[in-house]
Amino acid sequence: MDSTVDATIENIAVAQQTNLEVFSGVLQLLAETDKDIIVVTSDSRGSGKLVPFGQKFPEQIIEVGIAEQNLVGVAAGIASTGKKVFAVSPACFLTARALEQIKNDVAYSNNPVTLVGISAGVSYGALGSTHHSLHDFAVLRTIHNLIIVAPADNFEAEQAVKLAAVTDLPVYIRFGKKSMPLLSAEKSFEFGKGRIIREGSDLTIVATGETVEHACAAAQNLEQEFNITTTIVSMHTIKPLDYNLLAEIAASGKPIITVEEHSVYGGLGEACASFLFQNNFRNPFKIMGIPDEYTVTGSQQEIFNHYGISKEGITQAALALLGE
């Protein structure tokens, strides 16, 4: 796998854009010099922020309509000819309705499609459980030959898209809808390598995607209010997971919390727990995510608040785990 990124490509990440806006901007920059960049959408040009791409590069975008299975099949076929294909669709439909095509046409057939799940997690808010994608990490983790990525901020979004364009393996990238701050000045990014956003000595919070922002807020609160310092890891790659970093963190014996915008079943938390338990680590451990129920109705932030995926909720979970 080629893990290098063309350093001549302009960096566009700035604070407070949505990661989808960054995704669209990077694709436009790449397409200016690479006619092999092809986008396939399923009635998601608008929601995927791809209208400007379509206007600039009408010969490099294909619309299949509301037909996610066709989307993935078409993308796989085009990728088999050597094109660099990005298949864009709401995550809830892409990773459920088109699961067979992801498994067989993309991963099993080793067609290097980048599957882009937009409006992921509970980003659709009040549209409810039919539109939430709280299963995607779990089902896709079981499929061999598929990298799974959930960028936390604009920097990670930019780097993930650039890296996917030069990676010769299938990739799934998950994007939400919220404008995101830049979370760290640390500028390294590689699939399968977590990023340490903040360092502390009392516990570690391993988060992914848009929950990393809330983990950082909780860490700041813990330090200011309770003199507790926290290491924050952005585990942007769910598969392959950064086992070396997990082992390094766990070696201290300090508590570990995982946070994700996903079911508590089958996602980041259980992936971490499986590795730690099977390698004889016994750190106090808690998984934070969405429990086994159809979610309450509300905005993304209201849903996060209800389930404790917030500054206050993570703070309380940390204090309980530390016995405070």
N, C-alpha and C positions, 0 to 999 in steps of 0.2 A: 504494500500500500504506500503510495506517495503521500507523505504527510507534510510536504512543503507548501507554502503559500507564496504566491508571486508578490514580492515586496514592492513592486512598482505600482500595484493597484492602490489607488487612493484610499486612505482611511476615512470613513464617513461617519463613524459612530460618535454621537454627541449625546449628552444627557437629555432625558425626557422626550425621546421619540419612542414610538412603539417599536418592538422588535420586528414587526412585520414591515414597517416603513424602512427600517435598515435592510431587511431582506430584499425588498424591492429595489432599493438604491444600489445595493451590491450587485444584484443581477444585471441592472442596467449598465453599470461600469464594466462588468465582465463581458456582456454581450457586445459592447462597442468594439472590442478587439477579437472576439471569438464567436464566429457564426455557428459554432457547434452547440452553443447554449440554447436549449429549447425549453419552453415552459408549456405544460399541459394543464388546463384547468377544467373544473367541473362546475360551471356556473359560479365561479368564485373569483373572477377577475377583480371585482370591486372590493369584496371583503378581504382579498389577499393583497390589496394595495398594488395591483398589477396593471391598472389602467394606463399609467405612464409608460410601462414597459411595452404594452400592446401598441400604444401610439407611436413609439420610437422604433419598435422592431416587429411590425405586423407579420413578417415572414417567419418569425421565431416563436410564435405563440399559437397554440391550438386549443380550441374550446370544444369540449365533448358534450356539454350540457350536464344535466343532473343524472350522471351515469358513472358512479365511482368505480365500478368494476371495469368498465370500458376505459376509464381514465388510466388505471394502473396497467391494464393490458396494452393499451396504445403506447404508454410511456416505456414499458419494457421492450416493446418491439422497436421503437425508435432508438433506445439505448443500445440495443443489440447491433445497430449499424455504426456505433462509435460516437454518437451524439451524447452530450452532457445534459441529461433531462431532469427537470424539476417538476414533479407532479404535485399540484397544489389543490387541497380540498379541506373542508372542515374535518378536524381530527375525529370527531364522533362518528362520522360516516366513513371516512377513509379507512380507519382501522377496525371497523366492524363489517360494513357491507362488502368491502373489497379485501377482506382478510385472506381469502383463498388465493386471489391474484397476487397479493404481496408475498405470500408463502411460496407459490409455485412459479409465477412468471418473473418475479424480481429476485427473491433470495435463492431459491433452489436453482434457478436458471442463471444465477450470478450476473444479472443485468444491473449495472451500476446506476440505478435510478435514485435520485434524492426525493424521498417522499416527504412532503411538507404538510404537516397537520396544523391547520390554522384554527384560531378561536378555541384553543385546547383547554383542558381542565374544566373549570366552571365559568369560563370567560363569557359564555352566552347568558349567564345570569338568570333572569326571570323566565327565559325560554324553558328552563327546567331540565329534568333528568334525561329527557330524550335527546337533548343537545349537549349534555356534558360528556366529556371523554375522561372517565375515571378508570378506564380499563386498559388504556393503550400500552402503558409500560408492561403490564402483566402479560397481555397476550403476545406482544412483540418480543419480549424477552425469551419466549420459548421457541422463537424461530431462528434457526442457525443462519449465520452469514448476514446479519443485519445490525448496523451500528445505530444506537438510540441516543439522541441528544436533546436536551432541554435547556437552551441558553437562559442565563439569569438576567443579562442586561444587554445594552446595545453593543458593547465590545464583544461579548461572547456570541451574540447573534451574527455580527459581521464576520468574525473569524470562522464560525461554524459553516456559514454559506461559502466562504472562500475555500475552506478546506474540503467541503463536500464536492466542489467543482473539480478538484484535482485528485479525489479519492476514487480508486477503482473498485470499491465495494458499495453495495446498497447502504443507504443512510436514511433514517427517519429523524426529521427535525420537528420539534414541537414548539409552536408559538402561541402566546396568548394575545390579548388585545390592549393591555394596559401600557401607558407611557412609563418607561423605566429609567431610573437614574443609573449613572455609572457607579458601580459599587466598589471599585478598587482601582488603584493606579498600577497594579501588577499586570503586566502585559504578555504573559505567556499563555498559550492556548494550544492544546493538542487533544485530539479525541482519546478518551481513555485515561486522561490525567486530570484529577480534580485540582481546583485552584483554591489556595488558602487566601481568603479575603481579609481575615482578621485573626490575630494570634492572641491566645490567652492560656491560662494555666489551670483553670478549675473544671472546665467541661468543654465538650466539642459539640457543635451543631452542624450536621451534614444536611444541606438542603439542596434543592434543585429547582430550576426554572424561576418563576416569579415569586416563589416562597422565600428565596434567598434574601430579598429585600426585608422581609418581615423578621427573618432570623437575625439580620444585622441590627435592626431596630431593637430587638429583644436583648441582644448582646450589649448594646449601648446602655439600655435601661438597667440591666443587671449590674453593670459596672458603676453607673452613677448612683443607683439607689441601694445597692447591696454589697458593693466592693467585690463583686464576682467577675472574673475575667474569662472570656469565652473565645475559643477558636471557632471561626466560621469557615466551612468548606463549601464552595460551590461545586457540587458533584454534577456537572453539566452532562457528563456521559453516563447514562444508566447501564449501557452495555457497549463495550467491555468496561466493567467497573474497575476503579483504581484500587486494586487490592493492596498494593504496596503502601499507599497513603493510609488506607484503613488500618493496616497492621501497625503503622507508625503511630497513628493516633491512639489506638487501643492499648499500645504497650505501656502507656502511662497508668492504666487502670482507672482513669477518670470517667465519669458518666458521658454517654453519647446519646444525643437526640437526633432523629432524622425527621425532616419536614418535607412534605410533597403535596402538590395539588393533584392528588390521585387517591384511589382507594388504598386503605391500609393493607389490603391484600395484594401481594404480587408485585409491588413496586420497589422503589428505592429502599424503603425501610426493611422489607423482608429480604431483599438482595444483600444488604449489609449484615443483617442478623444471621443469615445463613453462613456467610463467610466467617463472621466472628465466632459463632458457636462451634463451627466445624474445625476451627483452628485454635480452640481452647482459650479464647478470650472470654472473660466473664464480667465485663464492665456493666455497671448499671445502664440500662438501655430502654429507650422509649421511641415508638413509632408515632409520628403525628401526621395525620392525613384525614381523609373522609371515611367515616365508619361505614359499616355494612347496612346502608339504608338509602332510600331515595332522598336526595338532599332537600333541605328547606328551600323555599323560593325566595329569591332576592338577588341583589347584585353580587358580583364576585366578592367585593369587600364584606358585604353583609354575610355571605356564606362563610367566608374565612373567619369572621368574628364569631359566628355561631359555633364553629368547630374548633376554635382556639388557634387557628393559623394566623396569628396576629402578634403584635408586640406584647400585649398583655397575656395572651394565652400561652405563648412560648415561654415568657418569663415565669409564669406560674408552674409550668411543667418542669422547667429547670430547677426551680426552688424545691419542688416536691422530690425530684430525683436526687438532689443534693441533701435532702433531709433537713432543709431549712424551715 
